[in-house]
Every structure is written in structure tokens, then in C-alpha cells.
């Protein structure tokens, strides 16, 4: 990831700046950051996770919507992340927005260049959003899901899953862990 602008901006200014710009960008502490290109395994894992969440929503019959990468989650006045997938309930009425203000589930796929961010600033940032109940970190190389869940009194519970079912409640979604990873 590389910084490109010496001028600090807030999230609203970032949205104006980012419109029509090539590449995928996040805002970190007021600085736009270009996201690195992805490996094939990263892209396939991201797609599998998106499909798994979409299927879980359909099976549950919930008024939720899965969004793929490209949507932004504001985690502070000068910080906004673009997860690899997210679930919001109910679906936002304005589909022209670049921002999802109330995600319930956010997903990041690990890559060598993002692992420290995914386990550090993003973990803290996503759980600073009151609506976030679940933060899933997917390790495509080890085929491991690291499930962070909002618990009692603000505590964050963490589980490491390799197989079996995961129940994301709220909102009431259930899916097989293996479904979040591409078939071998």
C-alpha cells in the first residue's frame, strides 16, 4: 500500500476525491491509500465468501444484503475501510451510495501485505462501528477462518475455525466454514 496525498482529508472529502479514480482506495488517518493488487487465491476466496454469505441470507429469508468489495465502511472521521465482503440488515435504501453505514458482518481476506492491518487497525476499527457484530478474517493459505464476535459488555470473542458450521447471530445466518474458501 502506498500513500499518495500529503493533504489530510475526512471521509466525506475522500468520497469526493475517490469518485472516478482508478484503483481501489481506503482512507487511513486522513490519507488515501491505494490497495495492492490481489493474488488469484485471494480473489477466489473473496468470491467464495461472498457467495457463502449470499446463500446464507437466502436460506434464512432475511431482509439483509451481501455487498462485495467496493463498498466503504466509515470507522472514524478520517478512516474508512473497504472490506472484501459485508452484510447489512436491512439493505440500504440508497443504492447510489459508496458507503454502508451499518454493516453487521464484515469480511477481510488475508494477504501478505495486509495481515498486520487486518489483525490490528481493522479489528479495532470495525468494532468501533456499533452495528458490527462479526468480523471474519479468512486465511486462504491455511484455509482458516478467524471469527471475531461482539460479546457481553463490549468484549470481543475470538474463535479459529477450519470446518463445521458458523452461526452469525445476529442477524441469524448459518453457513459452512468450508464454503468461505474455494473448492480444491
C-alpha positions as CSV (number, residue, x, y, z in Angstrom):
1,X,0.0,0.0,0.0
2,X,1.3,3.5,-0.8
3,X,0.2,6.9,0.3
4,X,-0.4,9.4,-2.4
5,X,-1.5,12.7,-0.9
6,X,0.1,14.9,1.7
7,X,-3.2,16.6,2.5
8,X,-5.3,15.1,5.3
9,X,-9.0,14.6,4.5
10,X,-12.1,13.4,6.2
11,X,-14.2,10.6,4.9
12,X,-16.7,12.9,3.1
13,X,-13.8,14.6,1.2
14,X,-12.3,11.2,0.5
15,X,-15.6,10.1,-1.2
16,X,-15.5,13.2,-3.5
17,X,-11.8,12.7,-4.2
18,X,-12.2,8.9,-4.9
19,X,-15.1,9.1,-7.4
20,X,-13.9,8.2,-10.8
21,X,-10.4,7.4,-9.7
22,X,-8.7,4.2,-10.9
23,X,-7.9,1.5,-8.4
24,X,-9.3,0.6,-5.0
25,X,-8.7,3.0,-2.2
26,X,-9.1,3.2,1.6
27,X,-8.7,6.2,3.8
28,X,-6.2,5.8,6.7
29,X,-5.8,8.5,9.2
30,X,-6.8,11.1,6.6
31,X,-4.5,9.7,3.9
32,X,-5.8,7.9,0.8
33,X,-4.1,4.6,0.4
34,X,-4.1,2.6,-2.9
35,X,-4.8,-1.1,-2.2
36,X,-2.3,-3.6,-3.6
37,X,-3.3,-6.0,-6.5
38,X,-4.7,-9.3,-5.4
39,X,-3.5,-12.9,-6.0
40,X,-5.8,-15.4,-7.6
41,X,-6.3,-17.3,-4.4
42,X,-7.3,-14.0,-2.6
43,X,-9.8,-13.2,-5.4
44,X,-11.3,-16.8,-5.3
45,X,-11.5,-16.8,-1.5
46,X,-13.2,-13.4,-1.6
47,X,-15.7,-14.7,-4.2
48,X,-16.4,-17.9,-2.2
49,X,-17.1,-15.8,1.0
50,X,-19.4,-13.5,-0.9
51,X,-21.3,-16.5,-2.4
52,X,-21.5,-18.2,1.0
53,X,-22.9,-15.1,2.7
54,X,-25.4,-14.5,-0.1
55,X,-26.6,-18.1,0.1
56,X,-26.9,-17.9,3.9
57,X,-29.1,-14.8,3.6
58,X,-31.3,-16.5,1.0
59,X,-31.7,-19.6,3.2
60,X,-32.5,-17.6,6.2
61,X,-35.1,-15.5,4.3
62,X,-33.8,-12.3,6.0
63,X,-34.1,-8.7,4.8
64,X,-30.3,-8.5,4.6
65,X,-28.0,-7.9,1.7
66,X,-24.4,-9.0,1.0
67,X,-22.2,-6.5,-0.7
68,X,-18.9,-7.5,-2.4
69,X,-15.7,-5.4,-2.2
70,X,-16.2,-1.8,-3.4
71,X,-18.3,-0.6,-0.6
72,X,-16.8,1.6,2.1
73,X,-17.3,1.3,5.9
74,X,-16.6,4.6,7.9
75,X,-14.8,3.7,11.1
76,X,-13.8,7.2,12.1
77,X,-13.8,10.8,10.9
78,X,-10.6,10.3,8.8
79,X,-10.6,6.5,8.4
80,X,-12.7,4.3,6.0
81,X,-12.1,0.7,5.0
82,X,-13.2,-1.3,2.1
83,X,-13.9,-4.9,3.3
84,X,-13.8,-7.9,0.9
85,X,-17.5,-8.6,1.7
86,X,-20.1,-7.3,4.1
87,X,-23.7,-8.0,5.2
88,X,-26.1,-5.2,6.2
89,X,-29.7,-5.7,7.5
90,X,-31.9,-4.3,6.2
91,X,-30.5,-3.4,2.8
92,X,-29.8,0.4,2.4
93,X,-32.5,2.3,0.5
94,X,-29.9,4.4,-1.4
95,X,-28.0,2.1,-3.7
96,X,-26.1,5.0,-5.2
97,X,-24.1,5.4,-2.1
98,X,-20.4,4.3,-1.8
99,X,-20.8,3.8,1.9
100,X,-22.5,1.2,4.0
101,X,-23.1,2.8,7.4
102,X,-24.5,-0.1,9.4
103,X,-22.8,-3.4,8.5
104,X,-23.5,-6.4,10.7
105,X,-20.8,-8.7,9.2
106,X,-17.5,-7.6,7.7
107,X,-15.0,-9.9,5.9
108,X,-11.4,-9.5,5.1
109,X,-9.2,-12.0,3.2
110,X,-5.6,-12.1,4.4
111,X,-2.7,-11.4,2.1
112,X,0.9,-10.9,2.9
113,X,0.7,-7.2,2.6
114,X,-2.5,-6.8,4.7
115,X,-2.2,-9.3,7.5
116,X,-0.9,-6.8,10.1
117,X,-3.7,-4.3,9.2
118,X,-6.4,-7.0,9.2
119,X,-5.5,-8.2,12.7
120,X,-4.8,-4.7,14.1
121,X,-6.3,-1.4,12.9
122,X,-9.1,-3.1,11.1
123,X,-10.1,-5.3,14.0
124,X,-10.2,-2.2,16.2
125,X,-11.8,0.0,13.6
126,X,-14.6,-2.4,12.6
127,X,-15.7,-2.9,16.2
128,X,-15.8,0.8,16.7
129,X,-18.8,0.7,14.5
130,X,-21.7,-0.1,16.8
131,X,-23.6,-2.2,14.2
132,X,-20.7,-4.6,13.6
133,X,-21.4,-8.0,15.3
134,X,-19.0,-10.2,13.4
135,X,-15.6,-9.7,11.8
136,X,-14.3,-12.7,9.7
137,X,-10.7,-12.9,8.7
138,X,-10.1,-15.6,6.1
139,X,-6.6,-17.1,5.6
140,X,-6.7,-18.6,2.2
141,X,-3.3,-20.3,2.5
142,X,-4.2,-22.2,5.7
143,X,-7.9,-22.3,5.0
144,X,-8.7,-20.9,8.4
145,X,-11.4,-18.5,9.5
146,X,-10.7,-16.3,12.4
147,X,-14.1,-15.2,13.8
148,X,-14.2,-12.2,16.0
149,X,-17.7,-11.7,17.6
150,X,-19.0,-8.9,19.7
151,X,-19.7,-10.3,23.1
152,X,-21.0,-9.2,26.5
153,X,-20.1,-5.8,27.9
154,X,-18.1,-4.8,24.7
155,X,-15.7,-7.8,24.9
156,X,-14.6,-9.3,21.6
157,X,-14.7,-13.1,21.5
158,X,-12.4,-14.9,19.0
159,X,-12.6,-18.4,17.6
160,X,-10.5,-20.1,15.0
161,X,-12.5,-22.4,12.6
162,X,-11.3,-24.8,10.0
163,X,-14.6,-26.7,9.3
164,X,-18.1,-27.2,10.6
165,X,-20.9,-24.6,10.6
166,X,-20.7,-21.0,11.7
167,X,-23.9,-19.2,13.1
168,X,-23.7,-15.5,12.7
169,X,-26.4,-14.3,15.1
170,X,-27.5,-11.6,14.8
171,X,-28.6,-11.5,12.1
172,X,-29.3,-15.2,12.0
173,X,-27.1,-16.6,9.2
174,X,-25.7,-20.1,9.1
175,X,-23.1,-21.4,6.7
176,X,-20.4,-24.0,6.4
177,X,-16.8,-22.7,7.1
178,X,-15.5,-24.6,4.1
179,X,-17.9,-22.7,1.8
180,X,-15.9,-19.5,2.5
181,X,-12.9,-20.9,0.7
182,X,-12.6,-22.0,-3.0
183,X,-13.0,-25.7,-3.8
184,X,-9.7,-27.5,-4.2
